[in-house]
Amino acid sequence: MSGVSLAVAPRSDPDDTTTTTDHRQPPQQTVVGGIMGSLRVIELQLVAFIMVFSASGLVPLFDLAFPAFTTIYLLLLSRLAFPNSSTTTRKPDIIFHGNRLFRAYVILGTTIGLFLPLAYVLGGFARGDEHAVQSATPHLFLLSCQILTENIISGLSLFSAPVRALVPMLYTVRRIFVILDWVQDVWLNKTLSVNAEIKDVAWFWFGRVLAVANLAYFSTNLFGFLIPRFLPRAFDHYLRERNEIQRKMGEDIKQFGDKKSN
């Protein structure tokens, strides 16, 4: 969801090559399960539910069209700008080896970005608070599309590392603008009556704090993780892999020429 769930490729040492033996792959796949694990299963189950009620007219037309535009754009990039230069068809590996702090970061993002907003929307349905439902649903819809895209692309060798890294980048940029609208809705356009009960006050401030927490987390995720760390590592892996393939092709051509001359 924050991009770390994408299997992009590990940042190997300078002497690593694309011909790395297969016996190193199982630990990397274990890391993927260690970071996300059953979290992915829960996410995908919730995504299916979110997609259903998001199609009920609560999501603006532009946000409904955004996933289709993003998918087409990623396909064009994978063909024209950043084709996968690897000749292997194995599943790509994750780029980050997560420690406890990193796992906590992922779980925090899933809680703030998915679980709590879902509870907020469901609570809005139960309380008849249409304003709360309309405010948070666009964010949930885009996040669910991002999770689906990340999980699908992570298992396909068609997409190169830069293309896979752009998935959370594009969705996060769009969702920040959507979350800004959410913050404006709950802080400026929603008021609380003077005679409100304690539970109504708690619900009112829950929505406000949740909107600000999402804005803070995903802004930090974009400017502190995706742009300075995630994207450069993806390009670093892509360029190193492409240079290695070109070097091997040059060696093969040279060996063929030597054999032919002999």
C-alpha positions in Angstrom: 0.0 0.0 0.0 2.8 2.4 0.8 4.8 0.8 -1.9 6.8 -1.6 0.2 4.4 -4.4 -0.6 5.5 -4.3 -4.3 8.0 -6.9 -5.3 10.4 -4.6 -7.1 13.8 -6.3 -6.7 16.5 -6.3 -4.1 19.3 -3.8 -4.1 22.1 -6.2 -4.7 25.8 -5.6 -4.1 27.8 -4.2 -7.0 29.2 -7.6 -7.8 25.8 -9.2 -8.0 24.5 -10.1 -11.5 21.2 -11.2 -13.0 22.5 -14.8 -13.1 22.2 -15.1 -9.4 21.4 -18.7 -8.5 17.9 -19.7 -7.6 18.9 -20.9 -4.1 18.9 -17.3 -2.9 15.3 -16.7 -3.8 13.4 -18.5 -1.0 14.7 -16.2 1.8 13.7 -13.2 -0.2 10.2 -14.5 -0.7 10.1 -15.3 3.0 10.9 -11.6 3.6 7.8 -10.6 1.6 5.7 -12.8 3.7 7.4 -11.5 6.8 6.6 -7.9 5.9 3.1 -8.3 4.6 2.1 -11.8 5.5 -1.5 -12.4 6.2 -1.9 -8.6 6.0 -2.3 -8.9 2.2 -5.1 -11.5 2.6 -7.0 -9.2 5.0 -6.4 -6.2 2.6 -7.7 -8.0 -0.4 -10.8 -9.2 1.4 -11.5 -5.6 2.5 -10.8 -4.3 -1.0 -13.5 -6.5 -2.5 -16.0 -5.0 0.0 -14.8 -1.5 -0.6 -15.1 -1.8 -4.3 -18.7 -2.7 -4.0 -20.0 0.2 -2.0 -17.6 2.6 -3.8 -19.5 1.9 -7.0 -22.7 3.3 -5.5 -22.2 6.9 -6.7 -20.0 8.0 -3.8 -16.8 8.3 -5.8 -16.4 11.3 -8.2 -16.1 10.4 -11.9 -12.5 11.6 -12.1 -11.4 9.2 -9.4 -13.4 6.4 -11.0 -11.4 7.0 -14.2 -8.1 7.4 -12.6 -7.3 3.7 -12.1 -8.0 3.0 -15.8 -5.8 5.9 -16.9 -3.0 4.8 -14.6 -3.2 1.2 -15.9 -3.0 2.3 -19.5 -0.1 4.7 -18.7 1.8 1.9 -16.9 1.4 -0.5 -19.8 2.7 2.2 -22.2 5.7 2.8 -20.0 6.4 -0.9 -19.7 6.5 -1.1 -23.5 8.0 2.2 -24.6 10.0 3.8 -21.9 11.1 1.1 -19.4 10.8 -2.3 -20.9 11.8 -5.2 -18.8 15.4 -6.0 -19.9 15.6 -9.2 -17.9 15.6 -12.4 -19.9 14.3 -14.4 -16.9 10.7 -15.0 -16.1 10.9 -15.5 -12.4 8.9 -13.4 -10.0 10.6 -10.1 -9.0 11.8 -9.8 -5.5 11.1 -7.2 -2.9 13.6 -4.3 -2.7 13.5 -3.7 1.1 14.5 -6.2 3.7 12.2 -5.1 6.6 13.2 -4.9 10.2 10.8 -4.5 13.1 10.6 -0.7 12.7 9.9 -1.2 9.0 7.2 -3.7 9.7 5.6 -1.3 12.2 5.7 1.4 9.6 3.8 -0.8 7.1 1.2 -1.9 9.7 0.7 1.7 10.8 0.0 2.7 7.3 -2.5 -0.1 6.8 -4.2 0.7 10.0 -4.4 4.5 9.3 -5.1 4.2 5.6 -7.4 1.2 5.4 -8.8 -0.2 8.6 -9.7 2.9 10.4 -11.2 4.7 7.3 -13.2 1.6 6.6 -14.5 1.6 10.2 -15.3 5.3 9.8 -17.3 4.7 6.6 -19.2 1.8 8.0 -19.9 3.8 11.2 -21.2 6.6 9.0 -23.6 4.2 7.3 -24.8 2.9 10.7 -25.2 6.4 12.1 -26.7 7.9 8.9 -23.8 10.3 8.6 -23.8 10.7 4.8 -21.2 13.5 5.1 -18.6 11.1 6.7 -19.3 8.4 4.1 -18.9 10.8 1.1 -15.7 12.3 2.6 -13.7 9.1 3.2 -15.0 6.8 0.4 -12.9 8.3 -2.5 -9.7 7.7 -0.5 -10.8 4.1 0.2 -11.7 3.5 -3.4 -8.3 4.7 -4.7 -6.4 2.9 -2.0 -8.2 -0.4 -2.8 -7.3 0.1 -6.5 -3.7 0.7 -5.5 -3.6 -2.5 -3.4 -5.0 -4.5 -6.3 -2.6 -3.1 -8.8 0.4 -3.6 -6.5 -0.6 -7.2 -5.8 -1.1 -8.0 -9.5 2.0 -6.3 -10.8 4.2 -7.8 -8.1 3.6 -11.2 -9.6 4.2 -10.3 -13.2 7.7 -10.2 -14.9 6.3 -8.0 -17.6 6.8 -4.8 -15.6 10.3 -3.5 -14.9 11.3 -2.0 -11.5 10.7 1.7 -12.4 7.2 0.9 -13.7 6.4 -1.1 -10.5 7.7 1.8 -8.4 5.5 4.3 -10.1 2.3 2.5 -9.0 2.4 3.7 -5.3 3.9 7.1 -6.5 1.0 7.9 -8.9 -1.7 6.7 -6.5 -0.3 8.4 -3.5 0.0 11.7 -5.3 -3.6 11.6 -6.3 -4.8 10.4 -2.9 -3.1 13.3 -1.1 -5.3 15.7 -3.1 -8.3 13.5 -2.2 -7.3 13.5 1.5 -7.0 17.3 1.4 -10.6 17.4 0.3 -11.5 15.0 3.1 -9.7 17.3 5.6 -11.5 20.3 4.3 -14.8 18.5 4.6 -14.5 17.5 8.2 -12.7 20.6 9.4 -14.5 23.4 7.5 -17.7 22.0 6.2 -18.9 19.9 9.1 -20.1 21.4 12.3 -21.2 20.0 15.7 -24.4 21.1 17.4 -24.2 22.7 20.8 -26.4 20.0 22.4 -24.4 17.1 21.0 -23.9 14.0 23.1 -20.5 12.7 24.2 -20.6 9.9 21.6 -21.4 12.4 18.9 -18.5 14.6 19.9 -16.2 11.6 20.0 -17.3 10.6 16.5 -16.9 14.2 15.2 -13.3 14.4 16.4 -12.5 10.8 15.3 -13.2 11.9 11.7 -11.1 15.0 12.1 -8.1 13.3 13.6 -8.3 10.4 11.1 -8.3 12.7 8.1 -5.3 14.6 9.4 -3.5 11.4 10.3 -3.9 10.1 6.8 -2.6 13.3 5.3 0.4 13.3 7.6 1.3 9.6 7.0 0.9 9.5 3.2 2.6 12.9 2.8 5.5 11.6 4.8 5.4 8.3 2.9 5.6 10.2 -0.5 8.3 12.8 0.4 10.3 10.8 2.9 10.2 7.2 1.5 8.8 6.8 -2.1 10.7 9.7 -3.8 14.1 9.7 -1.9 14.5 5.9 -1.3 12.0 3.7 -3.2 12.2 5.2 -6.7 16.0 5.6 -6.8 16.5 2.0 -5.7 14.2 0.8 -8.4 16.1 2.8 -11.1 19.4 1.7 -9.7 18.4 -1.9 -10.0 17.0 -1.4 -13.5 20.0 0.4 -14.9 22.5 -2.1 -13.3 20.5 -5.0 -14.7 20.4 -3.5 -18.2 24.1 -2.7 -18.1 24.9 -6.2 -17.1 22.8 -7.6 -19.9 24.5 -5.3 -22.4 28.0 -6.4 -21.0 27.1 -10.1 -21.4 25.8 -9.5 -25.0 29.1 -7.8 -25.8 31.1 -10.7 -24.4 29.0 -13.2 -26.3 29.5 -11.2 -29.6 33.3 -11.1 -28.9 33.5 -14.8 -28.2 31.5 -15.6 -31.3 33.8 -13.4 -33.4 36.9 -15.1 -31.9 35.5 -18.5 -32.7 34.6 -17.4 -36.2 38.1 -16.0 -36.9 39.6 -19.3 -35.6 
